[in-house]
């Protein structure tokens, strides 16, 4: 069933939107992109080489180590030195300065290129690729360009989009032959477009709607598995692949397009499919193009943005009907320096560094703190000055560079600290809280550490009504670090001792019993501690001598003493020494040693400790170096 061309596309989209989400970030042009719009998520490349992401995270496409969607930008785990990003339908790619490629998200058909089909919520390196200068993510496949002009592809290959003459899938990149050295690559829903160094255009993959531009469409669900040249295209300076159409820019600043035109995305004033290139009407002086799901964007040299095609979700950013077959200028934005068209939403970076978005916002992909679609460009105002973040069950807390704290999300227990108990989708500052240096988020509460060593808390660590404004934790001073568990919290003092407060159920406070406490109490017998980490019901402490101690719930062996008996006082984790970092999860634990190896123990039902599925009662499975 080709839903994209039966009647009006958007009227048939609701039931199939996720299954058919495509990349269409554009992100395939010679200049390194700083933003990328995917199926239902977005990426932003910061000037310091780190990456932020927001939107749908049901497949791990945000790369933040969990699968909980976010309407606000969050740092992608462990990524530094990045020079370019590209967003696929439900996965993402990052190119580092060293020429390596990293991927995360859904991994069906091997689209992450790591030799597996296992989904990844944090970045993993794409195997066998070095010297890469450009990347492009399609719906279910990926493309990389190397410095020697080589084109490498991996992922799904059901209609020939990998260009290797075969049909199937590949979880490790392989080089494509049969064309001159490449200068640029672009990936659409199920087709790939290549600009070669001589200015010609080559394409392979699905061609039932003429998206390859060779004038000879193929039957439904079939395509061309080796590169074919688009005969009439010369002096091409940029290519961009949309859902089922292709857009190119020539050296004279004109724009040409071909393929599916059901939404008017070819820009020739009609909705007639074009199997060969036609010129986009009325456009000159164009310096950048980006093809989206069923629409297209162009930026002129004067910084204006022009859009055409389907506008069912406001993705064109213009005051127009659902179908716009000729380019219209976005009156609400100018001074733009870079564009990215996604499946149903668009992103623009202005010359002053401002980030603007518009279109569908079902999964928070616009990053404005809401899930309300925007038919006109809105500025994303919370991307500047954030130095830290803490995430609770259904809320987020951000630390600003000036020491203030902003919050948004669920507030039913007062966890936003704003004196109310009502949901807030737009970040707002907590009044009266300043000089904050660190944050910690529990299930329905938050903690803040101030520069003078005090700790403030708000929300609730149990089922009571909750504290809606920050209050100081009694008996706490000289604190150097904080950690929040499900319903219990830990404070590490500068003298190497630990204070605990909150629920004492099953020994999670480490005080030797389950007696309730109304203020922070000393964890007996612990000295020389350098780090503390609170899990859901247990806690880890790392001492300066490199040993690890644990207490609390132990039903899955997360204490690491070889038993499943709850521990009401700290016990040493068996067989671990020379540790430099610890982290407590829901019911498992991790430790990193000075040699770079990582050791895990505890609950293992989703392979969170090692490659098996059996709980580990002692540290084992040296699974990473």
ZAMARGU-4260 file (C-alpha; in steps of 0.2 Angstrom, whole numbers, plus 5000, padded with zeros to 4 digits):
<rodrens>
0) 5000/5000/5000 | 5008/5017/4995 | 4999/5028/5007 | 5010/5043/5001 | 5001/5045/4985
5) 4983/5040/4989 | 4973/5056/4989 | 4980/5068/5001 | 4994/5061/5011 | 4991/5069/5028
10) 4973/5063/5029 | 4979/5045/5029 | 4994/5047/5040 | 4988/5045/5058 | 4989/5026/5059
15) 5005/5024/5050 | 5015/5039/5055 | 5028/5030/5066 | 5030/5015/5055 | 5034/5025/5040
20) 5044/5040/5048 | 5058/5045/5037 | 5074/5054/5040 | 5074/5068/5028 | 5085/5079/5038
25) 5093/5086/5022 | 5109/5086/5032 | 5118/5080/5016 | 5128/5095/5009 | 5146/5100/5009
30) 5145/5112/5024 | 5144/5103/5041 | 5126/5105/5047 | 5123/5111/5065 | 5105/5105/5066
35) 5096/5090/5059 | 5078/5086/5059 | 5073/5067/5059 | 5057/5057/5059 | 5050/5064/5076
40) 5066/5070/5084 | 5079/5084/5081 | 5098/5086/5084 | 5109/5101/5087 | 5128/5102/5086
45) 5135/5114/5098 | 5150/5124/5095 | 5160/5114/5107 | 5158/5098/5098 | 5144/5091/5109
50) 5127/5086/5103 | 5109/5089/5110 | 5093/5080/5105 | 5075/5082/5109 | 5058/5074/5103
55) 5053/5056/5102 | 5064/5044/5111 | 5054/5028/5110 | 5068/5019/5101 | 5083/5028/5109
60) 5085/5040/5095 | 5090/5054/5107 | 5105/5045/5112 | 5103/5050/5131 | 5104/5032/5138
65) 5085/5030/5141 | 5070/5029/5131 | 5059/5043/5137 | 5054/5057/5125 | 5059/5075/5129
70) 5052/5091/5123 | 5068/5100/5128 | 5086/5098/5122 | 5096/5085/5132 | 5115/5081/5130
75) 5119/5065/5119 | 5128/5054/5130 | 5147/5054/5129 | 5149/5063/5112 | 5163/5075/5110
80) 5173/5082/5095 | 5158/5080/5083 | 5158/5090/5067 | 5142/5085/5059 | 5125/5076/5063
85) 5111/5068/5053 | 5094/5062/5059 | 5086/5046/5052 | 5068/5041/5054 | 5071/5033/5072
90) 5090/5034/5073 | 5104/5046/5072 | 5122/5048/5066 | 5137/5059/5071 | 5153/5062/5062
95) 5168/5066/5073 | 5183/5077/5069 | 5194/5061/5068 | 5184/5054/5054 | 5174/5041/5063
100) 5155/5039/5063 | 5144/5035/5078 | 5126/5030/5078 | 5112/5027/5090 | 5093/5023/5091
105) 5083/5009/5082 | 5094/4996/5074 | 5083/4985/5064 | 5091/4979/5048 | 5108/4985/5055
110) 5106/5003/5052 | 5118/5008/5066 | 5132/4999/5057 | 5139/4991/5072 | 5138/4973/5066
115) 5122/4970/5076 | 5103/4973/5076 | 5102/4978/5094 | 5095/4995/5098 | 5106/5007/5106
120) 5101/5022/5117 | 5119/5028/5118 | 5131/5031/5103 | 5141/5016/5096 | 5155/5017/5083
125) 5150/5012/5066 | 5162/4998/5061 | 5176/4999/5048 | 5174/5018/5043 | 5189/5030/5044
130) 5192/5046/5035 | 5174/5050/5033 | 5170/5068/5028 | 5151/5068/5027 | 5136/5057/5033
135) 5117/5055/5028 | 5104/5045/5037 | 5089/5039/5028 | 5073/5031/5035 | 5081/5013/5037
140) 5098/5015/5029 | 5114/5026/5030 | 5127/5033/5019 | 5145/5040/5022 | 5157/5049/5011
145) 5176/5047/5013 | 5189/5059/5009 | 5195/5049/4994 | 5177/5051/4986 | 5171/5034/4991
150) 5153/5031/4995 | 5149/5018/5009 | 5131/5012/5014 | 5123/5001/5027 | 5106/4996/5034
155) 5090/4990/5025 | 5092/4986/5006 | 5075/4980/5001 | 5074/4991/4986 | 5092/4993/4981
160) 5096/5009/4992 | 5113/5002/4996 | 5118/5002/4978 | 5128/4986/4979 | 5118/4977/4966
165) 5110/4966/4979 | 5094/4966/4989 | 5094/4962/5008 | 5102/4971/5023 | 5119/4975/5029
170) 5125/4979/5047 | 5142/4984/5042 | 5146/4997/5029 | 5152/4992/5012 | 5159/5003/4997
175) 5148/5007/4982 | 5155/5006/4965 | 5150/5011/4947 | 5152/5030/4947 | 5165/5044/4948
180) 5172/5049/4965 | 5159/5058/4975 | 5158/5075/4983 | 5141/5074/4992 | 5128/5061/4998
185) 5110/5062/5002 | 5098/5049/5009 | 5079/5049/5007 | 5066/5037/5013 | 5072/5022/5002
190) 5083/5030/4989 | 5101/5037/4989 | 5107/5052/4979 | 5126/5056/4975 | 5134/5071/4968
195) 5151/5067/4960 | 5166/5079/4959 | 5162/5083/4940 | 5145/5090/4945 | 5134/5076/4939
200) 5121/5067/4949 | 5119/5048/4952 | 5105/5039/4962 | 5100/5021/4967 | 5086/5013/4977
205) 5067/5014/4975 | 5060/5022/4959 | 5042/5019/4958 | 5038/5038/4959 | 5053/5043/4949
210) 5063/5048/4963 | 5079/5043/4954 | 5076/5055/4940 | 5081/5044/4926 | 5064/5045/4917
215) 5060/5027/4919 | 5051/5023/4935 | 5051/5005/4941 | 5036/4995/4948 | 5030/4997/4966
220) 5042/4990/4979 | 5056/4989/4967 | 5071/5000/4962 | 5088/5001/4955 | 5101/4992/4965
225) 5116/5000/4956 | 5119/5019/4953 | 5111/5027/4938 | 5115/5044/4931 | 5102/5058/4930
230) 5106/5062/4912 | 5101/5081/4911 | 5109/5087/4928 | 5126/5096/4926 | 5135/5109/4937
235) 5126/5103/4952 | 5132/5110/4969 | 5121/5102/4981 | 5109/5087/4982 | 5095/5083/4995
240) 5084/5068/4996 | 5066/5069/5003 | 5053/5056/5007 | 5050/5051/4989 | 5057/5066/4979
245) 5074/5074/4976 | 5080/5092/4975 | 5096/5099/4968 | 5104/5116/4967 | 5115/5121/4952
250) 5129/5133/4951 | 5119/5147/4945 | 5108/5147/4960 | 5093/5138/4952 | 5084/5123/4960
255) 5078/5108/4951 | 5067/5093/4958 | 5059/5077/4953 | 5049/5062/4960 | 5033/5061/4970
260) 5024/5078/4969 | 5007/5073/4978 | 5010/5088/4990 | 5017/5100/4977 | 5035/5096/4984
265) 5043/5097/4966 | 5038/5115/4965 | 5033/5117/4947 | 5015/5123/4951 | 5007/5106/4949
270) 5004/5090/4959 | 5009/5079/4944 | 5023/5066/4947 | 5039/5070/4938 | 5051/5056/4933
275) 5064/5068/4926 | 5071/5085/4933 | 5060/5101/4931 | 5065/5118/4937 | 5057/5124/4953
280) 5047/5140/4948 | 5053/5157/4953 | 5068/5153/4963 | 5085/5161/4960 | 5100/5165/4971
285) 5098/5150/4981 | 5113/5145/4992 | 5105/5130/5002 | 5091/5117/5000 | 5083/5104/5011
290) 5070/5091/5006 | 5058/5085/5019 | 5044/5072/5019 | 5032/5079/5006 | 5039/5097/5006
295) 5055/5106/5002 | 5064/5121/5009 | 5077/5134/5001 | 5088/5148/5008 | 5093/5162/4997
300) 5109/5172/4999 | 5099/5186/5008 | 5095/5174/5022 | 5077/5172/5017 | 5068/5155/5018
305) 5056/5149/5005 | 5045/5133/5006 | 5033/5123/4995 | 5024/5106/4996 | 5013/5098/5009
310) 5008/5110/5024 | 4996/5099/5033 | 5006/5101/5050 | 5012/5118/5047 | 5030/5112/5041
315) 5031/5125/5028 | 5030/5139/5041 | 5019/5150/5030 | 5001/5156/5030 | 4994/5145/5017
320) 4983/5130/5013 | 4987/5112/5015 | 4996/5111/4998 | 5008/5124/4991 | 5014/5119/4974
325) 5025/5135/4971 | 5038/5142/4983 | 5032/5155/4996 | 5043/5165/5007 | 5043/5163/5026
330) 5038/5181/5032 | 5041/5177/5050 | 5060/5173/5049 | 5075/5180/5040 | 5094/5181/5043
335) 5095/5162/5042 | 5112/5153/5040 | 5106/5135/5039 | 5091/5124/5036 | 5085/5106/5040
340) 5068/5099/5034 | 5062/5084/5043 | 5047/5072/5041 | 5034/5084/5047 | 5044/5098/5055
345) 5058/5111/5051 | 5073/5118/5059 | 5083/5134/5055 | 5098/5142/5063 | 5100/5161/5061
350) 5116/5170/5059 | 5115/5176/5077 | 5115/5158/5083 | 5096/5158/5087 | 5087/5141/5084
355) 5070/5142/5076 | 5058/5127/5073 | 5040/5125/5066 | 5028/5111/5061 | 5023/5095/5069
360) 5026/5094/5088 | 5018/5077/5093 | 5033/5071/5102 | 5040/5087/5107 | 5052/5088/5092
365) 5051/5107/5092 | 5060/5108/5108 | 5049/5122/5115 | 5043/5113/5130 | 5026/5108/5123
370) 5018/5095/5112 | 5008/5108/5102 | 5012/5110/5083 | 5017/5127/5077 | 5012/5133/5060
375) 5025/5147/5061 | 5043/5148/5066 | 5046/5149/5085 | 5062/5152/5094 | 5069/5139/5105
380) 5074/5149/5120 | 5081/5137/5132 | 5097/5131/5122 | 5109/5144/5130 | 5118/5144/5146
385) 5113/5127/5153 | 5127/5118/5162 | 5118/5103/5170 | 5102/5093/5171 | 5093/5081/5182
390) 5078/5071/5176 | 5065/5064/5187 | 5050/5052/5183 | 5041/5065/5172 | 5050/5081/5175
395) 5066/5090/5171 | 5077/5101/5181 | 5091/5112/5172 | 5105/5121/5180 | 5110/5137/5172
400) 5127/5145/5171 | 5122/5159/5182 | 5118/5146/5196 | 5099/5148/5194 | 5088/5133/5191
405) 5073/5130/5179 | 5061/5116/5179 | 5047/5109/5168 | 5035/5094/5167 | 5025/5085/5180
410) 5021/5095/5195 | 5008/5085/5205 | 5020/5083/5220 | 5028/5100/5219 | 5043/5094/5210
415) 5045/5109/5199 | 5048/5120/5215 | 5038/5134/5209 | 5025/5135/5223 | 5012/5126/5213
420) 5006/5109/5209 | 5001/5111/5191 | 5010/5105/5175 | 5021/5117/5166 | 5027/5113/5148
425) 5038/5129/5147 | 5054/5130/5157 | 5053/5143/5172 | 5065/5148/5185 | 5063/5143/5203
430) 5062/5159/5213 | 5074/5162/5227 | 5086/5148/5223 | 5104/5154/5217 | 5122/5149/5218
435) 5118/5131/5214 | 5132/5120/5208 | 5124/5103/5206 | 5107/5095/5204 | 5100/5077/5208
440) 5083/5071/5203 | 5073/5058/5212 | 5057/5049/5207 | 5046/5064/5212 | 5058/5076/5220
445) 5074/5086/5217 | 5089/5091/5226 | 5101/5106/5223 | 5118/5109/5231 | 5123/5127/5233
450) 5141/5134/5233 | 5141/5136/5252 | 5139/5117/5254 | 5120/5117/5258 | 5107/5106/5251
455) 5089/5111/5246 | 5075/5099/5242 | 5057/5101/5234 | 5044/5089/5229 | 5041/5073/5238
460) 5051/5057/5241 | 5035/5047/5246 | 5016/5048/5244 | 5013/5063/5253 | 5007/5080/5246
465) 5024/5087/5243 | 5034/5102/5246 | 5032/5115/5232 | 5046/5126/5235 | 5064/5123/5240
470) 5068/5121/5258 | 5085/5117/5266 | 5089/5100/5272 | 5091/5100/5291 | 5108/5096/5298
475) 5117/5097/5282 | 5133/5108/5279 | 5149/5106/5270 | 5142/5095/5257 | 5152/5092/5241
480) 5141/5080/5231 | 5123/5074/5231 | 5114/5059/5224 | 5095/5055/5223 | 5087/5038/5223
485) 5069/5033/5220 | 5064/5038/5238 | 5080/5041/5247 | 5095/5053/5245 | 5113/5054/5249
490) 5125/5068/5253 | 5144/5067/5253 | 5153/5079/5264 | 5170/5086/5261 | 5177/5076/5275
495) 5173/5060/5266 | 5158/5055/5277 | 5141/5052/5270 | 5124/5058/5276 | 5107/5049/5271
500) 5089/5055/5272 | 5072/5050/5265 | 5064/5032/5265 | 5074/5019/5276 | 5064/5004/5269
505) 5074/4989/5267 | 5089/4997/5274 | 5092/5010/5260 | 5099/5023/5272 | 5112/5012/5278
510) 5109/5016/5297 | 5107/4998/5302 | 5088/4998/5303 | 5072/5004/5295 | 5068/5017/5308
515) 5062/5033/5300 | 5072/5049/5301 | 5067/5067/5300 | 5084/5074/5295 | 5100/5069/5287
520) 5109/5056/5297 | 5127/5049/5297 | 5129/5032/5288 | 5139/5023/5301 | 5156/5016/5298
525) 5160/5025/5281 | 5175/5036/5280 | 5186/5041/5266 | 5172/5041/5253 | 5175/5050/5237
530) 5159/5047/5227 | 5142/5041/5231 | 5128/5035/5220 | 5110/5031/5225 | 5100/5018/5215
535) 5081/5014/5216 | 5083/5005/5233 | 5102/5003/5236 | 5117/5014/5237 | 5135/5013/5232
540) 5150/5022/5239 | 5167/5023/5232 | 5182/5025/5244 | 5198/5034/5241 | 5207/5017/5242
545) 5197/5011/5227 | 5186/4999/5236 | 5167/4999/5234 | 5154/4998/5248 | 5135/4995/5246
550) 5119/4994/5256 | 5100/4993/5254 | 5089/4982/5243 | 5098/4966/5237 | 5084/4955/5229
555) 5094/4955/5212 | 5111/4954/5220 | 5114/4973/5217 | 5124/4974/5233 | 5138/4963/5225
560) 5142/4952/5241 | 5137/4936/5233 | 5119/4935/5242 | 5102/4942/5239 | 5100/4947/5257
565) 5095/4966/5260 | 5109/4975/5269 | 5105/4988/5282 | 5123/4994/5284 | 5137/4996/5272
570) 5146/4980/5266 | 5161/4979/5254 | 5158/4974/5237 | 5167/4957/5234 | 5183/4956/5223
575) 5183/4975/5217 | 5198/4986/5219 | 5206/5000/5210 | 5189/5008/5206 | 5188/5026/5200
580) 5169/5028/5197 | 5153/5019/5202 | 5135/5021/5196 | 5119/5013/5204 | 5104/5008/5193
585) 5087/5002/5197 | 5093/4985/5203 | 5110/4983/5196 | 5127/4992/5199 | 5142/4997/5188
590) 5160/5001/5193 | 5174/5008/5182 | 5192/5003/5186 | 5208/5013/5182 | 5212/5002/5168
595) 5196/5007/5159 | 5187/4991/5162 | 5169/4991/5168 | 5161/4978/5179 | 5143/4975/5183
600) 5132/4965/5195 | 5114/4964/5200 | 5098/4962/5190 | 5102/4956/5172 | 5085/4953/5165
605) 5087/4965/5150 | 5106/4962/5149 | 5111/4977/5158 | 5125/4969/5167 | 5133/4958/5153
610) 5128/4948/5138 | 5118/4935/5147 | 5101/4936/5156 | 5105/4929/5173 | 5107/4940/5189
615) 5125/4943/5194 | 5127/4942/5213 | 5146/4947/5212 | 5155/4959/5200 | 5159/4950/5184
620) 5159/4951/5165 | 5173/4963/5161 | 5162/4968/5146 | 5171/4985/5141 | 5189/4991/5140
</rodrens>
